[in-house]
Amino acid sequence: MKLSPSAIRQRVIIATLIGVAVLIWLFHKDFSSASFSSIKWNGHVLAGLVAAVLAVIGRDLGLAWRFRIITDKAISWKQAFRVDLMCAFTSAITPSAMGGSALAVFYLNREGISVGRATTLTLTTLLLDELFFVVFCPIIFMALPAKALFGSVSIGNSAIETFLGSIELIFWTVYAGIVIYTLLLFCGILLKPHTVAAAIKRLFSFRWLSRWQKGAFETADNMVATSAEVRRKNLRWWAQVFSATTLSWFSRYLVVNAIFWAFVPAASGAVVFGRQFVVWVVLMVSPTPGGSGVSEWLFTNYYGDLIDSLSLALMLALLWRILSYYIYLGAGTVLVPSYFRASSKKTEKQALTSK
């Protein structure tokens, strides 16, 4: 992804416009002021909103903790939070299908980690995130029936009902891809790095895959380099990084639980939490920046059977996106100028030193 101030501004504007346009369309179509006025703004609602904010903090605390662990505390807590916020911002302005974590290499390098090691660490975090889904999705599906997780679709709109009815197929298709990708990373990083790297290079040596050869070869080499570092880590290190990953993802999901507890306390907390696994897996194939537009629409309809009215569902969707998306869009917009100023000064200093 091209990283420049003008490109970033353009992406922020596009992401915001998509999300706002979908919300305006949804509110115009389904919002009722009567439903909004029926909300009782009391201490219970306030406590739920405070819990949602604490869950947001937990999400960032988990990722910052993970950056501290994987760098062997080579970066401070302040630097770790800064890398976390910039990664979240990048994810917010790039299509979910592409992911924004690749620029973690740039952000870690900006904080003093060498490019080679930053690449290794980024690949490790990718393995941890994928492993989280592989481990916990089966647990969720053993704890809750599929009917509760995929929802009951009966909203009077055939197009929406058709899409929501296919959520289960989309979920299992994407999840199968995650499992395969995780197995590749696991084998390439921990079990047989040289074997997997050689297989990747052999595969992408075919003419019909040659256009992706350079990236594939780099990935293969990065796997070997990553393996050389992380295979030396002890069980305590792995327990810490996976705990940090779990804290981050669970906190991300609990934002929705807190919102439901505030406004729809009768809804099953287990179902609300479990459906977040489905939402985030489905959003991995969203073509829009940060799932913008798709997320709001999906939340409103997917959680609609747990909420009394579409108007309230829209309000909860907006609140969820503010806490899980727009705050990172804003934080990144504030942080980006300082990153470019620092990078420019670093480049100038290196140029002067080389003379």
N, C-alpha and C positions, 0 to 999 in steps of 0.2 A: 504494500500500500504506500502510495506517495505521501510523504509527510511534509507538508508545508503549511504556513499560516493560512494562505488563501484556500487550499484544498480542505483544510480542517473547518474553516468557516462555512464553506459550501456544504460539507457533510452535516454540520450541526444544523444548518438551516433546513436542509432536506429532511433530516430525521425529525426535527421539530414540526415541520409543516405536515409530514405524513401523519404523525400522531395526533396533532391538533385537528387535522381535517377529518380523520376517522371519528374522533371524539365529538366534533361538531355534528357530523352526520348521525351518529348514534343518539346524541342528546336531542337533536331536532326530531328524530323519528320516535324515540321512546320515553323521553324525560317528562315527568309530571311534577309540577311544583308542589302538589298536594302531598306526594310521597316524601318529598324532601322536608316539608314543614312538619311532617308527622314524627320526625326523628327527635327523640328526647335527649338534648345535650346536657347530660348529667355527669356525675363523677365516674360512673362506670365507663362511659364513652371516653372520657379523658384518660382514664387508666389504660384503656385499650390502645389509645393513640400513643401514650408514653411507652407502652410495651412494644409497639411497632417500631418506634424510634430506637429503642434499646436493641431490638432484633437487627436493625440496620447497622448499628454500631458493632454488634456481634459478628456480622458478616465481614466487616472491614477488619475487625480485630483478628479474626481467624486467618485471613489472607496475609495481613501484615506479619502475624506470628509465623506463618509458613515461610514468608520471604526471609525473615530473620533466621529461621532454622536452616533452610537450605543454603544460605550464604555463610553458615557458621558464624553468624552475628557480625559479619563484615560490614553490614549496614546498620544504622541506628533505627530505632522505632520510627522516628520522624521520616527517615528515608524510606522505610518499609511501607509506611502509610502512603507516602507520595507515589511510590511505584504502584501500589494497589489502586489508588484513585485514578492514575493515568491509564492503567490497564482497563479499568471499568469504563473510563471515558472512551477509549479506543473501541471497546466492544459496543458502546452505545452509538458509534458513528459508522460502524461497519456491519454488513449483513450478517445475521446470526449464523448463516450457513458457512461463512468464511471464518468467523471468529476474530476477536481482536487481540488475543493473547500473544500473537507472534511478536508484537512490538515490545513485549516485556524484555526482550533482548536489548533493545535500544534504551529502555528506561533503566534497566539494571546497569548497563554500561555507563549511562549518565551519572549513576550514583557511585561509580568507581570500580565496578566489576568488569573484568576483561570480556571482550566480545565472545571469545571461545567458551569461557566458563558461563557467561550469561546464557548462551545458547544451550549449554548442557543443563542448566538449572531450569530454563523454560520448558525443555522437553520433559524434565522430571515432574514439573507442576502439571503438565498436560496429562501425563500418565496417572497422576494422583486424582485429577478431576474425573477422568474417564473411569478409573477404578471405583470411585465413589458410586457412580451410577450402576456399575456392574454388580457391586456388592449389595447395595441397599434396595434396588428395585425388586429383586426376588423376595426380600424380607417384607416389603410393603404389600406385595401381591399375595403373600402367605397370610398376612394379617387382615387384609380387607378383600371382600369379594370384587371381582372384575366389574360387576354391574354398578357398584358404588363408586368405583374409581373412574369409570368412563361416562357415568351420568346417564340419566334418563332423558331422552330427547323427544319433546312434544311441545313445540313452541309456535306451531302454525305457519312456519316458513319452510317450504320444501327444500329450497337451496341450502339454507343453514342446517336443516335437519339432515340432509344428505352428507354435508361436510362433517358435522359433529358425529354422525353415525359412522364415519370412516376414521375417527380419531384413533380407535383401537388398532386399526390396520397401520396407520401412520406411525403410531407409537412403537409397535412391535417391529416394524421395518427399520425405523431409526435405531431402536435399541439393539437389534441384531447387528447393525453396522457398528455401533459403539462397542459391542462385545468383540467383534472381529478386530477392530482397530486397537482395542485394549490388549488383546492377545498378541497382536503384532508388536506393540510397544513393549509389553512385558517380556516377550521372548527376545526382542531386539536390544532391550536395556539390561535385563537381569539374567536371562537364561543362555541364549546363544547369539550374542551380538554380532560376531564375525560371520556366522552362518546366515543370519537374517540380512545383514548388510550386503553380503555377496549375492544373495538371492534377489534383493531389490535391484542391485546394479545389473544383474543378468537380465532381469525382466525389462528394465527400462533401456536396455541396449537394443531392443527390437526397434525397427524403423518406425513403426506406427505409434510408438511411445516416445520417440526421440525428442519431441518438443518439451516434454517434462523431465528429460534426462538430467539436466543440471540440478534442478531442485531435488530430485529423487536421490542423486548421488550425494548431495550435501546432507540430506536427511539421514542416509545410511551412515555417513561418516560421523554425524552428530550422535547417532545411537551408540556407536562404538566408544566415542569420547565420553558420553554420559555414563555408559556402563563402567568405564574405568574409574570414574569417581564414585558413583553411588553404590557399587558392589562392595566398597570398603566400609560403608556405613553399617553401624550395629543395629540391633533390633529396637533399641530405645529411640534412635533417630527416626526410624521408620514409623514407630508408634506415635511420635510427636508430630511428624509432618502429616500423617493421615488423620490424627485427632484435630489438627488445625484445619485441614480440608473439610472434615465432617462438621466442625463448629461453624465454618463459613457457610456451607450449603444448608445446614439445618436452620441457621439464623435467617438465611435468605427466604426459606420456606415459611418460617414462623412469623415473618412480616404479615403474610396473608392470614395466618391464624389469629394474630393479634387484632387485625382489622375486623375479621368476622366476630371475634369475641366482643369487640366494642359495639358493633352494629347489628349482628345477627347471632346472638349468644346461643340460640336454640340449635344452630347448625352443628353437626358432628365435627369436633376438632380433628379426629383421626381421619375422616374423609377429606376435610379441607386440606390437611397436611399431605395426605397421600396423593391427592390430585395435583399437587405442585410438581411431583415427579413427572406426571404425564405432561403437564404444561411445559416444563422446561425441556423435556425431550422433544416434544413436537416443535417448539420454537427453535430448535437447533437447525431446522431446515427452512426457517423464515428467510425470504429474499430481501426483506427491508432492513435498514440500519437499526440494530438493536431490537429487532422484532417490532419496530414502531408501527402502529396501526393494527398489525396482526395480533399483538398482545392484548390491546384494549378490547378488540372485537372478540377474541377467543375467551378472555376472562369473563366478559359480560354474558356470553352465551353458554360457556362451559359450566360456570358456577350458577347459572340462572335458576336451576332447579332447587338450589339451596336457599335462595333469596326470595322474599315475598313479592318484590316488584322489579321490573326492568330498570326503573328509575334509580332505585337503591343500588342495583347491580352496577349501573353506570358510574355512580358516585364512588363505589368501592374500587372499581377498576381504575378510575382516575387517581384515587388516593394511593393505590398500590403502585401505579406507574410513577407517581411523584417520588415515592420513597425508594423505589427499586431502579429507576431510570433517570428521571429528570434531574435529581440532585447530583448524579454523577456527570450528566451532560453539563450542568452548570459548574461543578467543581473542576472538571477538566478544562473548560473554557477559560477559567481563571488561571489555572496552572500552566497551560500551554505556552503563553508568552515568555515566562521565566525559563522554561525548558529550552526554547529557541535562543534566547539571549545567552544562556549559559553555554549552549552548544556552539554558538558563533564565537564567543570569547575563547572557548577551548580550541577551536579550529585556528583562530588567529594566533593564539599562543604557540600552537604546534608549528605553524608556518614560520613564525619569527625564530623559533628554536632551531628549525631545520636550515635556516640561512647561515 
